[in-house]
């Protein structure tokens, strides 16, 4: 599995600019993740920017006063070239939905994905960069299917770290545990929450998870002062024992130590990087089957390109899957 940072995405857009139309008059992001590359590209080229609803209703976003004004008149004309962009494309559902929504909208509309598993995807006109199956992206890492079989740290990942005056192992710390600001919302269920917080703070920790909508399978906390003092070793041991596919850790030093001890991949939030030894990460689909679902999706795309949409969907219907 590959980790993609915001910096990686910006570099991919710049490196593959030649694949885009020579002249773009309007950039449209597919909400929500597509708004990130759309904003990058529109800012880099000083172009008008909007989302799908804005394109349909003929409205563009405002722009700053520190640069020349973009050509909004051309962006609204019928002779325009419109680039509709998303961060990734897999099944193509988001692009299919976008095409339906934009039926009848005037202009030369080009559909683009920054990343795809295949160089030519049937639902987009331009793929900027091919990538591994189901990469973890910085902007939506806490919504990825890998969380279903991952260990996730709490402080510095789900909520902020305590400040020095709050880390008193007493009244101030309990208040922090109850009121700490959320850093990431999550989708689905996290398999294991693994934290150096002591077991005696389980009630406060569980209450915070409940209040902030964090679903998880098991909460694993330190049982002794020694485990807490040697947090990376404790977390690495749990990581190995669970057989998880990934550990998401907040701190750079701890992340490196966890990887070193476990010899398994660790995603560090502080550095926004994946630390691993080059070995692949096994993936699970929503049903629990590992990498097969992602591989099947790739095969389906290839079959669809070879057979054509009409025949492909006819076969799905006959098979009772339409």
Helices and strands as residue ranges (DSSP letters): E 3-4, H 6-15, G 17-19, E 26-29, H 34-45, E 48-51, H 52-57, H 72-75, E 81-89, H 93-101, E 108-116, E 126-130, E 136-137, G 138-143, G 145-149, E 150-152, G 164-166, H 171-179, E 189-198, G 199-201, H 202-211, E 215-222, H 225-229, H 231-242, E 246-249, H 252-262, E 266-268, E 273-275, H 292-307, H 309-318
